[in-house]
């Protein structure tokens, strides 16, 4: 089954965690998504596809920026995340957005349905990325713009590498995934991203580096931030759940100590490194 591991994680613990911590994650990721969204002229859009929309924050935001008669469709394979996204429509008073729970790699999409596509960290999880991007391109009209943001290498993103390095002192962490394996850092290599998009039929590909400080777990003391930091990583969170609070406490203490230099005014501030990618169908 295509994307089996991603479906299991994002429709299970990963998706459930994101729903509970939606506001915190949006605080971190929203400024980075803005950089990619700025590469699209929303005034020209009639129907935009939001790839890997998660809990719907990007979709709802885009809906408020579109012109009269235009709409946006958010798509994600996570059941809890898209269920939560749909629940946000009515309270927000938004009528020009909808959500699809689907796998954009394998599910059939209507041809020429979208005249733009966007993603905030939602494109790196295909186990067959050329197939996924080809499917997306087939649902776009010829010449339609695509823009997305993805992470550079883990070593360039301290929010990830610091937690992993600290956890290794206490638990046997699995070997890092193979480069290009589905996951947050699958698109760390620009040549690889270019090749995927070209094979999928996209042209006019531009990839620009972007560095920006991001906020994490605002309003939390460093100990609470460390506990939530541990929950982001499925291996660390599994250890904490299995070991129990007493045995896991030394790890959390060490993580809190490691995070302290980056914690000020009840918020973590970390440097981030991303790629801003644009192309045309």
N, C-alpha and C positions, 0 to 999 in steps of 0.2 A: 504494500500500500504506500503510495507516494506521500511524503511528508508525515509519516506515521508518528515519529518522535515529536515533531513540532505540534501536531494536533493533540497528542496526549498531554504535552506540557502546557500549551496555551489554553486548552479547554479543561485543564485540571489546576494544579497548584499555581502555575505561573500566571494564568489568567485571573484566578481568584485573588492572588496577592495584588495584582495590578489594580483590580477593581477597588480593593480596600484602600490602596495607597495612590489612587488616581491623582489626587491633587498634588501630592509630593512629586510624583514622577513628571507631571506636566510642568511644574515649576522648573525642574531641571531641563526638560527637553524643549519646551516651547520656544525659547530664544533661538535654538539651533534650527528648529523647523521653520522659523520665520526667515532665516537666511535662504533656505531653499525655495520657500513660497514666493519670495521676492523675485525669483527668476521666471515667474509666470505672470502674464498680463491678465488678471482676473476679469478685467472689463470686457475682454473678448470671449470669455468662456460661456458656453451654454449648458454643458453637462460635464462635470469633472469627476474623475475616479480618485478616491483617497485610498491608496493601497496600504493594507495593514493598519487600519484606522484605530484598532484597539478600543478604548472606551469612548471614542467619538469626539474628543476635544478638538482635534484638528478639523474634523468634518463640520462640527457646529460653528467653529470660527470661520471657516471658509464660506459657509452658507450665509453668514451675515455680511460678507464682502461682495457677493455676487450681484450682478445686475438684475433688473426685473425680468422674470421669466426663466432665469437660469437656476440650475440645481446641482447638488453634489451627492454622490453615492459613496458611502464608506463601506469598504469590504475587509473582512477579517475572518480567519478560520476559528477564532476563539468564541465558543458559545457564551461563556459568562461575560466576556467583554462586549460583544455585540448586543447581548440582552440588556446590559447596563446602558450602552450607548442609546438604544431605542427608548429607554425609560427617561432619557434626558430631553428628548425632543419636545414633548408637550410643555413641561415646566419652563423651557427656554422660549416657547412660543415660535418655534422654527418649523416651517411647513415646506421648505424647499430642500430638505435633506432626507435621505433614507439610508438604511443599512442592509447589507447582504452578509449572511454567515456562509462563507464559501471558501474554497481553496482556489485561489487565482491561478495556481499551477495546473490544475486538472479540470476544474468545472467549466462547462461550456458557457461562453459569454456571447452576447449578441454582437454581430459585426458592426463596426462604425457607430458604436453607441456613445463614445466619449470623444470630446474635442480637447481634452487636457487630462493629465494624470499627475499625481503628486504622492510623495510618501515621506513621512518622518520616521526613519529607522524601521520601516516595515518591509523592506525588499531583500533582506540578507538571509532569509530563512528557508528559501527553496532548496530542496535536495537536487532538483534539476533546474537551475536558474535560467538556462536558455529556453527551456520549455515554458517556464513561468512568464518570462518577459515576452516570448513569442505570443502567448495566449493574451497577454495584456495588450500588446501592439495590435493584435487582430481585432480587439474591441475598440480601437481608436481610429478616428478618421485619418487619412493620409496627411502627413505634415503636422499633426497635433503635437504639442509640446509635452514633454515629460520632465519633471524636476524632482530630485530626492536628495536627502542627506543621509550619509552613512558614516560609521566610525572608521578612523584610521587605526593603526595597529594598537594592540593592548598596551604596549610599552609607552605609547604616547598619551594614554588615558589613565591617569593615576587613580581615578575613582574606582577602576577595576583592578589594576595591577597591585595597588597597595593592599587591598583586602585579601587577594589571593596569596600574596607573599606572607602576610601575617598569619593566615590560616594554615599555611604549610608548616608552621612551627608546632602545630597542635594535632593536625590530622593528615592522613595520607590523601592528598589531593590527586585526582586523576591527571594523567598527562594532558598538556594543553591539546585542544583539538587540532587536527591537521589544518594547515593553512587552506583557506577557501571552503572549509567544512561549514555547513549551515550553522549560523549563530551570529551574535552581534558583530563579530569582527571578520566575517567572511569576505567583505569587500575592501579589505585593507590595502590591496594592491590595485593601483589605478589601471595598469595594463590589463589585468584580469577583468575589471569592470568594463573597460572599453571593449574587450573581446566579446564578452557576454552580450552586450547591447548590440554590437555589430552583427553577431550571429543571429540575434533575434529580429534583425531587420531595422534597427534604429540607426539614424544618421545624425550629423551635426552634433557630435558628442563633445561636451566640454566638461572637464573635471578640475575644480579649483580647491586648493587647501583652505581650511578655515580653522582658526584657533580662537577659543573664547572661554572665559571662566564661567562655570555653571554652579548653581546653588542646589544643594541637596538637603532634604530633611530640615527645612526651615521651621523655626519655632520649637526645636527639640534640643535638650542638653546633649552633651557629647556621648553620654552612656546610652541614651535612647536612640541616638543616631547610629551608634555602633550596633545595637540590637537589630535595627531595621536594615542596616548595611548588610548584616549577616544573612538576612532573609532574602536579599536580592539574588544571591548565588545559590542555586539549587543544591550543590554539594555541601556547602557550609550549613545551609538551613536544615538539610537532612541530618547532619551530624548533631546539630543543636537539638533537634526533635528527638533523636534516638538516645543521645547521651543524658538528656535531662538538664535542668538549669544548673545544678551543682557542678557537674562535670564540664559543662559548657562555659561556666562563668570565667575561668582563666582565659579562654579564647576571646570572649567579649571584652574582658578587661584589657587585654593586649590590643585588641582592635580599637578600643576607645583611646588608648594611649597613642596609637599610631595616627589616629585621626585628629588628635588635639591640636597639632600645629595648623590644621586647616579649618579649625572651628572657631568662629568669632561671632558674637552677638546672636547666639543660638542658631547658627546656620553653618553648614559645611560649604566651603568654596574650593572648587577643584578646577585646574586647567583641563580643557578638553581639546581634542583634535579630530576634525571631521573632514569629509570630502563633500563638496557641493557639486552635484551632477545634474547636467541638463542634456537633453537630446530631443530628437523629433522622430515621430513614427513614419 
